[in-house]
Amino acid sequence: MSVKINQLTKIYGQQRAVDNLSFSVEKGEILGFLGPNGAGKTTTMKILTCFIPQTEGTAEVCGYDTVTSPTEVRSQIGYLPEHNPLYKDMYVREYLRFVAGLHKLKKARSRVDEMIEQTGLTIEQNKLIGALSKGYRQRVGLAQAMLHDPQVLILDEPTSGLDPNQLVEIRQLIKNIGDEKTVIFSTHIMQEVQAICDRVLIINKGKAVANEKIDALQSIVSSGLTIVVEFKEKATADLLEKIAGVKSAQNINRGKWELLVEDQHDVREAIFKFAVNNNLTLLGMQKQERSVENVFQELTKE
């Protein structure tokens, strides 16, 4: 395992920021690390990167313990924090040469050339970092994180604030990195999780509430499927919930409703008869698969 966390706990005063958390990540896997604000994501990443020690439990990176072997752990990790800490008065190539010096890389020039090409910085390499767009600054951040060829890459909100074109480019770059490295990817953009990640770990109040492959997420929340129906006239939840097989009804807007239906129960005919019997015009009916966002909301709501 590239990353292994076992019964990790971090306590600040009376608050358990991380509460008995356990998970592992293998090489070549991109893990989506999700949770609401204050869930303990950043604290976990700070423990993994040896910025702070845990209160209890263990954290290992490529077989090295974060407490007993912090230098070895840092050599195996590339870290891009949420607020990309770049020297804006340095030029791109100059900055990457500086970072290479910190890592004491023997072939610094060729490694910098490789990272500039891999992250798409060739045309911007002689510009001041402060003059770059947000997307290119993120590329510089990724380049410095990967410069020493780490086995594990930890990315905290790497796509925050990017425009749609930049999102596509950075997303593809991360996927390419994930072919060879272990990537822990923290974000609040659920579409990015579905597009990039192999597996999702959701934590809430410091505890893991889900740790599943993307296509298996639906099975860990309340059973049933969702159908969206739309009527021309006004309907009510009380009436809709009387339809055989319908467990609950939630109004989306005006005549559009989201119905949670029992598994393996075909309610199409019942909905049609309901519309006829109540003088309603049925405008549409569509099965809706649960998204990562739906699962996230169900698992983290109060």
Long-range contacts (C-beta under 8 A, 24 or more apart in sequence): 1-25, 1-26, 1-60, 2-26, 2-27, 2-61, 2-62, 2-151, 2-152, 2-182, 3-48, 3-59, 3-60, 3-61, 3-152, 3-182, 3-184, 4-58, 4-59, 4-60, 5-44, 5-48, 5-57, 5-58, 5-59, 5-60, 6-57, 6-58, 6-59, 7-56, 7-57, 7-58, 8-44, 8-47, 8-54, 8-56, 8-57, 8-58, 8-59, 9-54, 9-55, 9-56, 9-57, 9-206, 10-40, 10-43, 10-44, 10-47, 10-52, 10-54, 10-55, 10-206, 11-55, 16-205, 16-206, 17-43, 17-206, 18-43, 18-44, 18-47, 18-54, 18-206, 19-205, 19-206, 19-207, 20-57, 20-207, 21-57, 21-203, 21-206, 21-207, 21-208, 22-57, 22-208, 23-201, 23-208, 23-211, 25-152, 25-182, 25-184, 26-182, 27-151, 27-181, 27-182, 28-178, 28-179, 28-180, 28-181, 28-182, 29-178, 29-182, 29-183, 29-198, 29-199, 30-174, 30-175, 30-178, 30-183, 30-185, 30-196, 30-197, 30-198, 30-199, 31-182, 31-183, 31-184, 31-185, 31-197, 31-198, 31-199, 31-200, 31-201, 32-185, 32-186, 32-187, 32-193, 32-196, 32-197, 32-199, 32-200, 32-201, 32-214, 32-292, 33-184, 33-185, 33-186, 33-201, 33-203, 34-186, 34-187, 34-188, 34-193, 34-200, 34-201, 34-202, 34-203, 34-292, 34-296, 35-202, 35-203, 35-204, 35-300, 36-204, 36-300, 39-203, 39-204, 39-205, 39-206, 39-300, 40-203, 40-205, 40-206, 41-156, 41-186, 41-203, 42-82, 42-156, 42-186, 44-203, 45-79, 45-154, 45-156, 45-184, 45-186, 48-73, 48-77, 48-154, 48-184, 49-73, 49-74, 49-77, 49-79, 49-154, 50-74, 61-151, 61-152, 62-151, 62-152, 75-148, 75-150, 76-150, 76-151, 76-152, 77-150, 77-151, 77-152, 77-153, 77-154, 78-145, 78-146, 78-147, 78-148, 78-150, 78-152, 78-153, 78-154, 79-145, 79-153, 79-154, 79-156, 80-138, 80-141, 80-142, 80-145, 80-153, 80-154, 80-155, 80-156, 80-158, 81-156, 82-156, 82-157, 82-160, 82-186, 84-137, 84-138, 84-140, 84-141, 86-129, 86-137, 86-140, 86-141, 86-144, 87-129, 88-128, 88-129, 88-130, 89-128, 89-129, 89-130, 90-128, 90-129, 91-125, 91-126, 91-127, 91-128, 91-129, 92-116, 92-121, 92-124, 92-125, 92-126, 92-127, 92-129, 92-132, 92-140, 93-125, 93-126, 95-129, 95-140, 95-144, 96-140, 96-143, 96-144, 96-147, 99-144, 99-147, 100-147, 100-148, 103-147, 103-148, 105-147, 105-148, 111-147, 111-149, 112-147, 115-143, 115-146, 115-147, 116-143, 118-143, 118-146, 119-143, 119-146, 119-173, 120-169, 120-173, 133-166, 134-161, 134-162, 134-166, 135-162, 135-163, 135-165, 135-166, 135-169, 135-170, 138-162, 138-166, 138-170, 139-170, 139-173, 142-170, 142-173, 142-174, 142-177, 146-177, 146-181, 150-181, 151-181, 151-182, 152-181, 152-182, 152-183, 152-184, 153-177, 153-181, 153-182, 153-183, 153-184, 154-183, 154-184, 154-186, 155-183, 155-184, 155-185, 155-186, 156-186, 157-186, 157-187, 157-188, 158-185, 158-187, 159-187, 159-189, 159-192, 160-187, 160-188, 160-189, 167-192, 171-195, 171-196, 190-291, 190-292, 190-293, 190-296, 193-292, 194-291, 194-292, 200-292, 202-295, 202-296, 202-299, 202-300, 204-299, 204-300, 209-299, 209-300, 210-295, 210-299, 214-292, 217-290, 217-292, 217-295, 218-289, 218-290, 218-295, 220-295, 220-299, 221-290, 221-294, 221-295, 221-298, 221-299, 222-260, 222-298, 223-262, 223-263, 224-260, 224-261, 224-262, 224-263, 225-260, 225-261, 225-263, 225-287, 225-288, 225-289, 226-258, 226-259, 226-260, 226-261, 226-287, 226-288, 226-289, 226-290, 226-294, 227-258, 227-259, 227-261, 227-267, 227-271, 227-285, 227-286, 227-287, 227-288, 228-252, 228-256, 228-257, 228-258, 228-259, 228-284, 228-285, 228-286, 228-288, 229-256, 229-257, 229-259, 229-271, 229-282, 229-284, 229-285, 229-286, 230-255, 230-256, 230-257, 230-282, 230-283, 230-284, 230-285, 231-255, 231-257, 231-275, 231-280, 231-281, 231-282, 231-283, 232-280, 232-281, 232-283, 233-279, 233-280, 233-281, 235-278, 235-280, 239-274, 239-278, 240-274, 243-267, 243-270, 243-271, 243-274, 244-270, 245-270, 246-270, 255-283, 258-288
